[in-house]
């Protein structure tokens, strides 16, 4: 049996940061499905003003309630929510059961997996930037910017803690 982790150590803080990312994804994924019916219909992907600038019209007018596009929005929100829950469970599990125990592969898996998620979200935002539409931190949903902000400190602290 290994020595219990000290939560104030670099490895302990790394585990907590990775678990925070996973927990955020789980919470947002679970809350998004029941709350989508009460969600702002002027929100499509980023924020109302940013989406309006990119799509060329107010989202609720482009996809009025009951329309095929509004139904597609609901389906995609459900799929994204499910993927967030799955990813969150995996991140929390790897952080808790493997990184906490000091397995180097766990740090690499978490860092690469979350970096890929952040990279794909950046790729999804690329059309906004190509259209020269400003996207601020306030426009982004927290499931995008929180992992991006925590990834480097979590990875560096994990590497220090493992060495």
DSSP file (Angstrom, degrees, kcal/mol; ACC not computed):
  #  RESIDUE AA STRUCTURE BP1 BP2  ACC     N-H-->O    O-->H-N    N-H-->O    O-->H-N    TCO  KAPPA ALPHA  PHI   PSI    X-CA   Y-CA   Z-CA
    1    1 A X              0   0    0      0, 0.0     2,-0.1     0, 0.0     3,-0.1   0.000 360.0 360.0 360.0 137.4    0.0    0.0    0.0
    2    2 A X        -     0   0    0      1,-0.1     2,-0.1     3,-0.0     3,-0.1  -0.388 360.0 -89.9 -83.4 161.9    1.3    3.4   -0.9
    3    3 A X        -     0   0    0      1,-0.1    -1,-0.1    -2,-0.1     0, 0.0  -0.450  53.3 -98.1 -67.2 140.0    1.7    6.4    1.4
    4    4 A X        -     0   0    0     -2,-0.1     2,-0.1     1,-0.1    -1,-0.1  -0.283  44.5-104.6 -60.7 145.7   -1.5    8.6    1.6
    5    5 A X        -     0   0    0     -3,-0.1     2,-0.7     1,-0.1    -1,-0.1  -0.433  21.0-132.6 -72.1 141.8   -1.3   11.6   -0.6
    6    6 A X    >   -     0   0    0      1,-0.1     3,-1.8    -2,-0.1     6,-0.6  -0.881  12.7-151.5 -92.4 117.8   -0.7   15.0    1.0
    7    7 A X  T 3  S+     0   0    0     -2,-0.7     9,-0.2     1,-0.3    -1,-0.1   0.706  94.1  55.6 -67.5 -19.8   -3.3   17.3   -0.6
    8    8 A X  T 3  S+     0   0    0      4,-0.1    -1,-0.3     5,-0.1     2,-0.1   0.488  89.3  97.1 -89.6  -3.1   -1.1   20.4   -0.2
    9    9 A X  S <> S-     0   0    0     -3,-1.8     4,-2.7     1,-0.1     5,-0.3  -0.358  93.2-104.8 -76.1 163.3    1.8   18.7   -2.1
   10   10 A X  H  > S+     0   0    0      1,-0.2     4,-2.2     2,-0.2     5,-0.1   0.911 123.8  47.9 -55.5 -42.0    2.3   19.5   -5.8
   11   11 A X  H  > S+     0   0    0      2,-0.2     4,-2.6     1,-0.2    -1,-0.2   0.913 111.0  50.9 -65.9 -41.3    0.8   16.1   -6.7
   12   12 A X  H  > S+     0   0    0     -6,-0.6     4,-2.2     2,-0.2    -2,-0.2   0.913 111.5  46.7 -61.7 -43.4   -2.1   16.6   -4.4
   13   13 A X  H  X S+     0   0    0     -4,-2.7     4,-2.6    -7,-0.2    -1,-0.2   0.894 111.0  53.4 -66.1 -38.9   -2.9   20.0   -5.9
   14   14 A X  H  X S+     0   0    0     -4,-2.2     4,-2.6    -5,-0.3     5,-0.3   0.938 108.5  48.9 -59.6 -47.6   -2.6   18.5   -9.4
   15   15 A X  H  X S+     0   0    0     -4,-2.6     4,-2.6     1,-0.2    -1,-0.2   0.922 112.1  49.3 -58.5 -44.6   -5.1   15.8   -8.6
   16   16 A X  H  X S+     0   0    0     -4,-2.2     4,-2.1     2,-0.2    -1,-0.2   0.898 110.7  49.6 -63.2 -41.1   -7.5   18.3   -7.2
   17   17 A X  H  X S+     0   0    0     -4,-2.6     4,-1.9     2,-0.2    -2,-0.2   0.928 112.8  46.2 -65.1 -44.5   -7.2   20.6  -10.2
   18   18 A X  H  X S+     0   0    0     -4,-2.6     4,-2.3     1,-0.2    -2,-0.2   0.908 112.7  50.7 -64.5 -39.9   -7.8   17.7  -12.6
   19   19 A X  H  X S+     0   0    0     -4,-2.6     4,-2.9    -5,-0.3    -1,-0.2   0.856 106.4  55.5 -66.0 -32.9  -10.7   16.5  -10.5
   20   20 A X  H  X S+     0   0    0     -4,-2.1     4,-2.4     2,-0.2    -1,-0.2   0.905 107.5  49.5 -64.1 -40.9  -12.1   20.1  -10.6
   21   21 A X  H  X S+     0   0    0     -4,-1.9     4,-2.2     2,-0.2    -2,-0.2   0.954 114.0  45.1 -61.5 -49.4  -12.1   20.0  -14.4
   22   22 A X  H  X S+     0   0    0     -4,-2.3     4,-2.3     1,-0.2    -2,-0.2   0.908 112.8  50.2 -61.5 -42.9  -13.8   16.6  -14.4
   23   23 A X  H  X S+     0   0    0     -4,-2.9     4,-2.8     2,-0.2     5,-0.2   0.894 108.7  52.9 -64.0 -39.7  -16.4   17.7  -11.8
   24   24 A X  H  X S+     0   0    0     -4,-2.4     4,-2.8     1,-0.2     5,-0.3   0.935 109.8  48.3 -60.4 -45.9  -17.2   20.8  -13.8
   25   25 A X  H  X S+     0   0    0     -4,-2.2     4,-2.4     1,-0.2    -2,-0.2   0.903 112.6  49.0 -62.1 -40.3  -17.8   18.8  -17.0
   26   26 A X  H  X S+     0   0    0     -4,-2.3     4,-2.7     2,-0.2     5,-0.2   0.951 113.6  45.3 -63.2 -49.4  -20.0   16.4  -15.0
   27   27 A X  H  X S+     0   0    0     -4,-2.8     4,-2.5     2,-0.2     5,-0.2   0.940 116.2  44.8 -61.7 -49.0  -22.1   19.2  -13.4
   28   28 A X  H  X S+     0   0    0     -4,-2.8     4,-2.2    -5,-0.2    -1,-0.2   0.919 114.4  50.0 -63.6 -42.4  -22.5   21.2  -16.6
   29   29 A X  H  X S+     0   0    0     -4,-2.4     4,-0.9    -5,-0.3    -1,-0.2   0.911 114.1  44.2 -61.8 -42.6  -23.3   18.1  -18.6
   30   30 A X  H  X S+     0   0    0     -4,-2.7     4,-0.7    -5,-0.2    -1,-0.2   0.867 117.4  44.6 -71.2 -36.0  -26.0   16.9  -16.1
   31   31 A X  H  X S+     0   0    0     -4,-2.5     4,-1.7    -5,-0.2    -2,-0.2   0.793 101.9  67.0 -78.7 -27.4  -27.5   20.3  -15.7
   32   32 A X  H  X S+     0   0    0     -4,-2.2     4,-1.1    -5,-0.2    -1,-0.2   0.873  95.9  54.0 -64.8 -38.1  -27.6   21.2  -19.4
   33   33 A X  H >< S+     0   0    0     -4,-0.9     3,-0.6     1,-0.2     4,-0.4   0.964 114.3  36.6 -66.9 -52.9  -30.2   18.6  -20.4
   34   34 A X  H 3< S+     0   0    0     -4,-0.7     3,-0.4     1,-0.2    -1,-0.2   0.810 121.4  48.3 -70.5 -24.3  -33.0   19.4  -17.9
   35   35 A X  H >< S+     0   0    0     -4,-1.7     3,-1.2     1,-0.2     4,-0.5   0.584  86.0  87.6 -89.0  -9.3  -32.3   23.2  -18.2
   36   36 A X  G X< S+     0   0    0     -4,-1.1     3,-0.7    -3,-0.6    -1,-0.2   0.805  82.1  59.7 -64.2 -27.1  -32.2   23.4  -22.0
   37   37 A X  G 3  S+     0   0    0     -3,-0.4    -1,-0.3    -4,-0.4    -2,-0.1   0.797 112.3  39.5 -69.3 -26.6  -35.9   23.9  -22.2
   38   38 A X  G <  S+     0   0    0     -3,-1.2    -1,-0.2    -4,-0.2    -2,-0.2   0.364  94.3 118.6 -99.8   4.1  -35.5   27.1  -20.1
   39   39 A X  S <  S-     0   0    0     -3,-0.7     2,-0.3    -4,-0.5    -3,-0.0  -0.285  81.0 -88.6 -70.3 155.9  -32.3   28.1  -21.8
   40   40 A X    >   -     0   0    0      1,-0.2     3,-1.6     2,-0.1    -1,-0.1  -0.494  30.4-149.4 -62.8 119.5  -32.0   31.4  -23.7
   41   41 A X  T 3  S+     0   0    0     -2,-0.3    22,-0.2     1,-0.3    -1,-0.2   0.604  94.2  68.0 -70.6  -8.1  -33.1   30.6  -27.3
   42   42 A X  T 3  S+     0   0    0     17,-0.2     2,-0.5    18,-0.1    17,-0.4   0.306  84.0  87.7 -91.1   9.4  -30.8   33.4  -28.5
   43   43 A X    <   +     0   0    0     -3,-1.6     5,-0.1     1,-0.2    15,-0.0  -0.939  40.8 153.8-108.7 122.6  -27.8   31.3  -27.4
   44   44 A X  S    S-     0   0    0     -2,-0.5    -1,-0.2     3,-0.2     4,-0.1   0.774  75.3 -29.9-109.7 -54.6  -26.4   28.8  -30.0
   45   45 A X  S    S+     0   0    0      2,-0.2    96,-0.3     3,-0.0     3,-0.1   0.639 127.2   8.8-135.2 -46.7  -22.8   28.2  -29.2
   46   46 A X  S    S-     0   0    0      1,-0.4     2,-0.3    94,-0.1     3,-0.1   0.780 114.3 -40.3-108.4 -81.7  -20.9   31.0  -27.6
   47   47 A X     >  -     0   0    0      1,-0.1     4,-3.5    -5,-0.1    -1,-0.4  -0.951  55.8-100.7-146.4 164.1  -23.0   34.0  -26.4
   48   48 A X  H  > S+     0   0    0     -2,-0.3     4,-2.7     1,-0.2    11,-0.2   0.935 119.7  42.0 -56.6 -52.6  -26.0   35.8  -27.9
   49   49 A X  H  > S+     0   0    0      1,-0.2     4,-2.2     2,-0.2    -1,-0.2   0.916 119.1  45.4 -63.6 -39.6  -24.1   38.9  -29.2
   50   50 A X  H  > S+     0   0    0      2,-0.2     4,-2.3     1,-0.2    -2,-0.2   0.923 115.1  46.4 -69.3 -44.1  -21.2   36.7  -30.6
   51   51 A X  H  X S+     0   0    0     -4,-3.5     4,-3.2     2,-0.2     6,-0.3   0.895 111.5  52.8 -63.8 -39.8  -23.6   34.1  -32.1
   52   52 A X  H  X>S+     0   0    0     -4,-2.7     4,-1.3    -5,-0.3     5,-0.7   0.923 111.0  46.9 -61.8 -44.1  -25.7   36.9  -33.6
   53   53 A X  H  <5S+     0   0    0     -4,-2.2    -2,-0.2    -5,-0.2    -1,-0.2   0.906 118.0  42.1 -64.3 -41.5  -22.6   38.5  -35.2
   54   54 A X  H  <5S+     0   0    0     -4,-2.3    -2,-0.2     1,-0.2    -1,-0.2   0.936 120.0  39.4 -73.5 -46.4  -21.4   35.2  -36.6
   55   55 A X  H  <5S-     0   0    0     -4,-3.2    -1,-0.2     2,-0.2    -2,-0.2   0.584 105.9-122.7 -84.7  -9.3  -24.7   33.7  -37.8
   56   56 A X  T  <5S+     0   0    0     -4,-1.3     2,-0.3    -5,-0.3    -3,-0.2   0.648  80.1  45.0  82.2  14.9  -26.0   37.0  -39.2
   57   57 A X  S   <S-     0   0    0     -5,-0.7     2,-0.3    -6,-0.3    -2,-0.2  -0.965 100.5 -67.8-174.5 165.2  -29.2   37.2  -37.2
   58   58 A X    >>  -     0   0    0     -2,-0.3     4,-1.9     1,-0.1     3,-1.7  -0.491  46.9-132.1 -65.5 125.1  -30.7   36.7  -33.8
   59   59 A X  H 3> S+     0   0    0    -17,-0.4     4,-2.5    -2,-0.3   -17,-0.2   0.830 104.3  56.3 -52.3 -37.5  -30.4   32.9  -33.0
   60   60 A X  H 34 S+     0   0    0      1,-0.2    -1,-0.3     2,-0.2     5,-0.2   0.776 110.3  46.2 -68.4 -23.2  -34.1   32.7  -31.9
   61   61 A X  H X4 S+     0   0    0     -3,-1.7     3,-0.5     1,-0.1    -1,-0.2   0.804 113.1  48.7 -83.7 -31.6  -35.2   34.1  -35.2
   62   62 A X  H 3< S+     0   0    0     -4,-1.9    -2,-0.2     1,-0.3     2,-0.2   0.835 129.7  22.3 -74.0 -32.6  -32.8   31.8  -37.2
   63   63 A X  T 3< S-     0   0    0     -4,-2.5    -1,-0.3    -5,-0.2    -2,-0.1  -0.605  86.2-167.5-133.3  72.2  -34.1   28.8  -35.3
   64   64 A X    X   -     0   0    0     -3,-0.5     3,-2.6    -2,-0.2     6,-0.4  -0.233  41.7 -78.4 -62.0 150.5  -37.5   29.6  -33.8
   65   65 A X  T 3  S+     0   0    0      1,-0.3    -1,-0.1    -5,-0.2     3,-0.1  -0.188 120.2  19.9 -50.2 133.8  -38.9   27.3  -31.2
   66   66 A X  T 3  S+     0   0    0      1,-0.3    -1,-0.3    -3,-0.1    -2,-0.1   0.233  95.9 124.9  90.0 -13.5  -40.4   24.2  -32.8
   67   67 A X  S <> S-     0   0    0     -3,-2.6     4,-2.2     1,-0.1    -1,-0.3  -0.264  76.9-107.5 -75.0 166.5  -38.4   24.6  -36.0
   68   68 A X  H  > S+     0   0    0      1,-0.2     4,-2.2     2,-0.2     5,-0.1   0.893 121.4  50.9 -60.0 -40.4  -36.1   21.9  -37.4
   69   69 A X  H  > S+     0   0    0      2,-0.2     4,-2.5     1,-0.2    -1,-0.2   0.871 108.0  51.7 -68.0 -35.8  -33.1   23.9  -36.5
   70   70 A X  H  > S+     0   0    0     -6,-0.4     4,-2.0     2,-0.2    -1,-0.2   0.892 110.4  49.5 -65.8 -38.0  -34.3   24.4  -32.9
   71   71 A X  H  X S+     0   0    0     -4,-2.2     4,-2.3     2,-0.2    -2,-0.2   0.897 110.2  50.4 -65.7 -39.9  -34.8   20.6  -32.7
   72   72 A X  H  X S+     0   0    0     -4,-2.2     4,-2.9     2,-0.2     5,-0.2   0.908 107.3  54.3 -63.3 -41.8  -31.3   20.0  -34.0
   73   73 A X  H  X S+     0   0    0     -4,-2.5     4,-2.4     1,-0.2    -2,-0.2   0.917 109.1  48.9 -56.9 -44.5  -30.0   22.5  -31.4
   74   74 A X  H  X S+     0   0    0     -4,-2.0     4,-2.1     2,-0.2    -2,-0.2   0.916 111.7  48.4 -62.9 -44.8  -31.7   20.4  -28.7
   75   75 A X  H  X S+     0   0    0     -4,-2.3     4,-2.3     1,-0.2    -2,-0.2   0.934 113.1  47.0 -61.5 -46.5  -30.3   17.1  -30.0
   76   76 A X  H  X S+     0   0    0     -4,-2.9     4,-2.9     1,-0.2     5,-0.2   0.881 110.0  53.4 -65.1 -38.1  -26.7   18.6  -30.2
   77   77 A X  H  X S+     0   0    0     -4,-2.4     4,-2.4    -5,-0.2    -1,-0.2   0.903 109.7  49.0 -62.4 -40.6  -27.0   20.0  -26.7
   78   78 A X  H  X S+     0   0    0     -4,-2.1     4,-2.3     2,-0.2    -2,-0.2   0.913 112.6  47.2 -65.5 -42.7  -28.0   16.6  -25.4
   79   79 A X  H  X S+     0   0    0     -4,-2.3     4,-2.5     2,-0.2    -2,-0.2   0.940 113.6  47.3 -64.2 -47.5  -25.1   14.9  -27.2
   80   80 A X  H  X S+     0   0    0     -4,-2.9     4,-2.4     1,-0.2    -2,-0.2   0.907 111.6  52.1 -61.0 -41.3  -22.6   17.5  -26.0
   81   81 A X  H  X S+     0   0    0     -4,-2.4     4,-2.2    -5,-0.2    -1,-0.2   0.920 109.8  48.6 -61.0 -44.4  -24.0   17.2  -22.5
   82   82 A X  H  X S+     0   0    0     -4,-2.3     4,-2.5     1,-0.2    -2,-0.2   0.906 111.1  49.7 -62.7 -42.1  -23.6   13.4  -22.6
   83   83 A X  H  X S+     0   0    0     -4,-2.5     4,-2.8     1,-0.2     5,-0.2   0.871 109.0  52.8 -65.7 -36.4  -20.0   13.7  -23.9
   84   84 A X  H  X S+     0   0    0     -4,-2.4     4,-2.7     2,-0.2    -2,-0.2   0.916 110.1  48.1 -63.6 -42.2  -19.2   16.2  -21.1
   85   85 A X  H  X S+     0   0    0     -4,-2.2     4,-2.6     2,-0.2    -2,-0.2   0.941 113.7  46.6 -64.0 -46.5  -20.5   13.8  -18.5
   86   86 A X  H  X S+     0   0    0     -4,-2.5     4,-2.3     1,-0.2    -2,-0.2   0.945 115.0  46.1 -60.8 -48.8  -18.5   10.8  -19.9
   87   87 A X  H  X S+     0   0    0     -4,-2.8     4,-2.6     1,-0.2    -1,-0.2   0.903 112.5  51.7 -61.4 -41.0  -15.3   12.9  -20.2
   88   88 A X  H  X S+     0   0    0     -4,-2.7     4,-2.7    -5,-0.2     5,-0.2   0.913 109.1  49.1 -63.0 -43.1  -15.8   14.3  -16.7
   89   89 A X  H  X S+     0   0    0     -4,-2.6     4,-2.5     1,-0.2    -1,-0.2   0.913 112.7  48.5 -62.8 -42.2  -16.2   10.8  -15.2
   90   90 A X  H  X S+     0   0    0     -4,-2.3     4,-2.7    -5,-0.2     5,-0.3   0.921 112.4  47.9 -64.6 -43.5  -13.1    9.6  -17.0
   91   91 A X  H  X S+     0   0    0     -4,-2.6     4,-2.5     2,-0.2     5,-0.2   0.943 114.3  45.8 -63.7 -47.9  -11.0   12.6  -15.8
   92   92 A X  H  X S+     0   0    0     -4,-2.7     4,-2.7    -5,-0.2     5,-0.3   0.921 114.6  49.1 -60.9 -43.2  -12.2   12.3  -12.2
   93   93 A X  H  X S+     0   0    0     -4,-2.5     4,-2.9    -5,-0.2     5,-0.4   0.928 112.9  44.8 -64.7 -46.5  -11.6    8.5  -12.3
   94   94 A X  H  X>S+     0   0    0     -4,-2.7     5,-2.4     1,-0.2     4,-1.7   0.911 116.1  47.8 -65.4 -41.2   -8.1    8.7  -13.8
   95   95 A X  I  <>S+     0   0    0     -4,-2.5     5,-2.0    -5,-0.3    -2,-0.2   0.936 119.5  38.3 -63.8 -45.5   -7.1   11.5  -11.4
   96   96 A X  I  <5S+     0   0    0     -4,-2.7    -2,-0.2    -5,-0.2    -3,-0.2   0.939 125.8  32.4 -73.3 -48.2   -8.5    9.8   -8.3
   97   97 A X  I  <5S+     0   0    0     -4,-2.9    -3,-0.2    -5,-0.3    -2,-0.2   0.725 134.7  16.6 -87.7 -21.7   -7.5    6.2   -9.0
   98   98 A X  I  <>S+     0   0    0     -4,-1.7     5,-2.1    -5,-0.4     3,-0.3   0.780 123.8  44.1-119.4 -52.1   -4.3    6.6  -10.9
   99   99 A X  I > <S+     0   0    0     -5,-2.4     3,-2.0     1,-0.2    -3,-0.2   0.923 112.3  55.3 -64.7 -41.6   -2.7   10.0  -10.6
  100  100 A X  T 3 <S+     0   0    0     -5,-2.0    -1,-0.2    -6,-0.3    -3,-0.1   0.811 106.6  52.4 -58.7 -30.1   -3.3   10.1   -6.9
  101  101 A X  T 3 5S-     0   0    0     -3,-0.3    -1,-0.3    -6,-0.1    -2,-0.2   0.454 123.8-106.8 -85.8  -2.2   -1.4    6.8   -6.6
  102  102 A X  T < 5 +     0   0    0     -3,-2.0     2,-0.6    -4,-0.3    -3,-0.2   0.724  60.9 158.4  88.6  22.6    1.5    8.3   -8.5
  103  103 A X    >>< -     0   0    0     -5,-2.1     3,-1.1     1,-0.2     4,-1.0  -0.711  32.0-153.7 -82.9 117.4    1.2    6.6  -11.9
  104  104 A X  H 3> S+     0   0    0     -2,-0.6     4,-1.9     1,-0.3     3,-0.3   0.844  91.8  63.0 -60.0 -34.4    3.0    8.7  -14.6
  105  105 A X  H 3> S+     0   0    0      1,-0.2     4,-2.7     2,-0.2    -1,-0.3   0.835  97.3  59.2 -60.0 -30.3    0.8    7.4  -17.4
  106  106 A X  H <> S+     0   0    0     -3,-1.1     4,-2.7     2,-0.2    -1,-0.2   0.907 104.1  48.8 -66.4 -41.4   -2.2    9.0  -15.6
  107  107 A X  H  X S+     0   0    0     -4,-1.0     4,-2.8    -3,-0.3     5,-0.2   0.935 113.3  47.2 -63.1 -45.5   -0.7   12.5  -15.8
  108  108 A X  H  X S+     0   0    0     -4,-1.9     4,-2.7     1,-0.2     5,-0.3   0.919 113.0  49.3 -62.1 -42.9    0.1   12.0  -19.5
  109  109 A X  H  X S+     0   0    0     -4,-2.7     4,-2.5     2,-0.2     5,-0.2   0.930 114.3  44.2 -62.4 -46.9   -3.4   10.7  -20.2
  110  110 A X  H  X S+     0   0    0     -4,-2.7     4,-2.5     2,-0.2     5,-0.3   0.933 115.8  47.0 -64.0 -46.6   -5.1   13.6  -18.4
  111  111 A X  H  X S+     0   0    0     -4,-2.8     4,-2.2    -5,-0.2    -2,-0.2   0.930 117.0  42.0 -63.7 -46.5   -2.9   16.3  -19.9
  112  112 A X  H  X S+     0   0    0     -4,-2.7     4,-2.4    -5,-0.2    -1,-0.2   0.924 115.5  50.0 -68.0 -43.7   -3.2   15.0  -23.5
  113  113 A X  H  X S+     0   0    0     -4,-2.5     4,-1.9    -5,-0.3    -2,-0.2   0.925 115.0  41.8 -61.9 -46.2   -6.9   14.3  -23.2
  114  114 A X  H  X S+     0   0    0     -4,-2.5     4,-2.7    -5,-0.2     5,-0.2   0.885 112.8  54.4 -70.8 -37.6   -7.8   17.7  -21.8
  115  115 A X  H  X S+     0   0    0     -4,-2.2     4,-2.6    -5,-0.3    -2,-0.2   0.900 108.4  50.2 -61.3 -39.3   -5.4   19.4  -24.2
  116  116 A X  H  X S+     0   0    0     -4,-2.4     4,-2.5     2,-0.2    -2,-0.2   0.916 110.1  49.7 -64.2 -42.5   -7.2   17.7  -27.1
  117  117 A X  H  X S+     0   0    0     -4,-1.9     4,-2.0     2,-0.2    -2,-0.2   0.944 113.1  46.1 -60.2 -47.9  -10.6   18.8  -25.8
  118  118 A X  H  X S+     0   0    0     -4,-2.7     4,-2.3     1,-0.2    -2,-0.2   0.898 111.9  52.9 -61.8 -40.6   -9.3   22.4  -25.5
  119  119 A X  H  X S+     0   0    0     -4,-2.6     4,-2.3    -5,-0.2    -1,-0.2   0.898 108.6  48.5 -62.3 -41.4   -7.8   22.2  -29.0
  120  120 A X  H  X S+     0   0    0     -4,-2.5     4,-2.2     2,-0.2    -1,-0.2   0.856 110.1  51.7 -69.3 -33.5  -11.1   21.0  -30.5
  121  121 A X  H  X S+     0   0    0     -4,-2.0     4,-1.7     2,-0.2    -2,-0.2   0.898 109.6  50.1 -67.5 -38.2  -13.0   23.8  -28.8
  122  122 A X  H  X S+     0   0    0     -4,-2.3     4,-0.9     2,-0.2    -2,-0.2   0.909 110.1  50.9 -62.8 -40.8  -10.4   26.2  -30.2
  123  123 A X  H  < S+     0   0    0     -4,-2.3     3,-0.5     1,-0.2     4,-0.5   0.889 108.1  52.0 -62.8 -39.3  -11.0   24.6  -33.6
  124  124 A X  H  < S+     0   0    0     -4,-2.2     3,-0.4     1,-0.2     4,-0.2   0.825 111.3  47.8 -65.7 -30.8  -14.8   25.0  -33.2
  125  125 A X  H >X S+     0   0    0     -4,-1.7     4,-1.6     1,-0.2     3,-1.1   0.611  86.4  92.5 -83.8 -12.7  -14.2   28.7  -32.4
  126  126 A X  H 3X S+     0   0    0     -4,-0.9     4,-2.9    -3,-0.5     5,-0.2   0.852  78.5  57.9 -53.2 -42.0  -11.9   29.3  -35.4
  127  127 A X  H 3> S+     0   0    0     -4,-0.5     4,-1.7    -3,-0.4    -1,-0.3   0.864 104.4  53.0 -59.5 -33.5  -14.8   30.4  -37.7
  128  128 A X  H <4>S+     0   0    0     -3,-1.1     5,-2.7    -4,-0.2    -1,-0.2   0.940 112.6  43.8 -63.2 -46.4  -15.6   33.2  -35.3
  129  129 A X  H ><5S+     0   0    0     -4,-1.6     3,-1.7     1,-0.2    -2,-0.2   0.892 111.2  53.4 -67.1 -39.8  -12.0   34.4  -35.4
  130  130 A X  H 3<5S+     0   0    0     -4,-2.9    -1,-0.2     1,-0.3    -2,-0.2   0.831 107.8  51.3 -63.9 -31.3  -11.7   34.0  -39.1
  131  131 A X  T 3<5S-     0   0    0     -4,-1.7    -1,-0.3    -5,-0.2    -2,-0.2   0.367 117.4-119.7 -84.0   5.0  -14.8   36.2  -39.5
  132  132 A X  T < 5 +     0   0    0     -3,-1.7     2,-0.6     1,-0.2    -3,-0.2   0.840  60.9 151.9  57.7  38.0  -13.0   38.7  -37.2
  133  133 A X      < -     0   0    0     -5,-2.7    -1,-0.2    -6,-0.1     2,-0.1  -0.876  48.0-120.7 -96.3 121.8  -15.8   38.5  -34.6
  134  134 A X        -     0   0    0     -2,-0.6     2,-0.5    -3,-0.1    -5,-0.0  -0.409  26.0-167.2 -67.0 134.3  -14.3   39.2  -31.1
  135  135 A X        -     0   0    0     -2,-0.1     2,-0.2   -89,-0.0    -1,-0.0  -0.980   8.8-168.2-121.7 116.1  -14.8   36.4  -28.6
  136  136 A X    >>  -     0   0    0     -2,-0.5     3,-1.3     1,-0.1     4,-0.9  -0.553  37.9-105.5-100.0 167.6  -14.1   37.3  -25.0
  137  137 A X  G >4 S+     0   0    0      1,-0.3     3,-0.6     2,-0.2     8,-0.1   0.864 121.6  58.8 -57.7 -36.1  -13.6   35.1  -22.0
  138  138 A X  G 34 S+     0   0    0      1,-0.2    -1,-0.3     4,-0.0     4,-0.1   0.716 100.6  56.5 -66.9 -20.9  -17.1   36.2  -20.9
  139  139 A X  G <4 S+     0   0    0     -3,-1.3    -1,-0.2   -92,-0.1     2,-0.2   0.768  92.4  85.8 -79.0 -26.1  -18.6   34.8  -24.1
  140  140 A X  S << S-     0   0    0     -4,-0.9     2,-0.1    -3,-0.6   -94,-0.1  -0.514  83.1-117.0 -83.0 141.0  -17.2   31.3  -23.6
  141  141 A X    >>  -     0   0    0    -96,-0.3     3,-2.2    -2,-0.2     4,-1.4  -0.466  29.5-116.2 -68.3 147.7  -19.0   28.7  -21.5
  142  142 A X  H 3> S+     0   0    0      1,-0.3     4,-1.9     2,-0.2     5,-0.5   0.749 110.5  70.9 -60.9 -24.0  -17.0   27.6  -18.5
  143  143 A X  H 34 S+     0   0    0      1,-0.2    -1,-0.3     2,-0.2     4,-0.1   0.683 107.1  40.1 -67.8 -12.6  -16.6   24.1  -19.7
  144  144 A X  H <> S+     0   0    0     -3,-2.2     4,-1.2     3,-0.1    -2,-0.2   0.869 121.2  35.1 -94.3 -52.6  -14.2   25.6  -22.3
  145  145 A X  H  X S+     0   0    0     -4,-1.4     4,-2.2     2,-0.2     5,-0.2   0.816 109.3  60.3 -82.2 -28.8  -12.2   28.2  -20.5
  146  146 A X  H  X S+     0   0    0     -4,-1.9     4,-2.3     2,-0.2     5,-0.2   0.959 108.3  44.1 -64.2 -49.7  -11.8   26.6  -17.0
  147  147 A X  H  > S+     0   0    0     -5,-0.5     4,-2.0     1,-0.2    -1,-0.2   0.905 112.9  53.3 -60.4 -37.8  -10.0   23.5  -18.3
  148  148 A X  H  X S+     0   0    0     -4,-1.2     4,-0.5     1,-0.2    -1,-0.2   0.896 112.8  44.2 -62.0 -38.6   -7.8   25.7  -20.6
  149  149 A X  H  < S+     0   0    0     -4,-2.2     4,-0.5     1,-0.2    -1,-0.2   0.835 119.6  40.5 -74.5 -33.1   -6.9   27.8  -17.5
  150  150 A X  H  X S+     0   0    0     -4,-2.3     4,-2.5    -5,-0.2     5,-0.3   0.653  94.6  82.1 -91.7 -15.9   -6.2   24.9  -15.2
  151  151 A X  H  X S+     0   0    0     -4,-2.0     4,-2.4    -5,-0.2     5,-0.2   0.921  92.7  44.2 -59.9 -49.8   -4.5   22.5  -17.6
  152  152 A X  H  X S+     0   0    0     -4,-0.5     4,-2.9     2,-0.2     5,-0.3   0.953 116.5  44.5 -66.0 -49.7   -1.0   24.0  -17.4
  153  153 A X  H  > S+     0   0    0     -4,-0.5     4,-2.5     1,-0.2     5,-0.3   0.919 115.2  49.5 -60.5 -39.6   -0.8   24.4  -13.6
  154  154 A X  H  X S+     0   0    0     -4,-2.5     4,-2.0     2,-0.2    -1,-0.2   0.911 114.7  44.5 -63.4 -41.7   -2.3   20.9  -13.1
  155  155 A X  H  X S+     0   0    0     -4,-2.4     4,-2.5    -5,-0.3    -2,-0.2   0.926 114.7  47.1 -69.5 -46.2    0.2   19.3  -15.5
  156  156 A X  H  X S+     0   0    0     -4,-2.9     4,-2.6    -5,-0.2     5,-0.2   0.932 114.3  47.1 -63.2 -45.9    3.2   21.2  -14.1
  157  157 A X  H  X S+     0   0    0     -4,-2.5     4,-2.8    -5,-0.3    -1,-0.2   0.893 112.1  51.1 -63.7 -39.3    2.3   20.4  -10.5
  158  158 A X  H  X S+     0   0    0     -4,-2.0     4,-1.8    -5,-0.3    -1,-0.2   0.915 110.4  48.6 -63.2 -42.2    1.7   16.8  -11.4
  159  159 A X  H  X S+     0   0    0     -4,-2.5     4,-0.9     2,-0.2    -2,-0.2   0.925 113.3  47.1 -63.7 -44.5    5.0   16.5  -13.1
  160  160 A X  H >< S+     0   0    0     -4,-2.6     3,-0.7     1,-0.2    -2,-0.2   0.929 112.3  51.0 -60.8 -44.7    6.8   18.1  -10.1
  161  161 A X  H 3< S+     0   0    0     -4,-2.8    -1,-0.2     1,-0.2    -2,-0.2   0.798 109.9  49.0 -64.8 -29.6    4.9   15.8   -7.8
  162  162 A X  H 3<        0   0    0     -4,-1.8    -1,-0.2     1,-0.2    -2,-0.2   0.633 360.0 360.0 -84.8 -13.8    5.9   12.7   -9.7
  163  163 A X    <<        0   0    0     -4,-0.9    -2,-0.2    -3,-0.7    -1,-0.2   0.422 360.0 360.0-110.9 360.0    9.6   13.6   -9.8
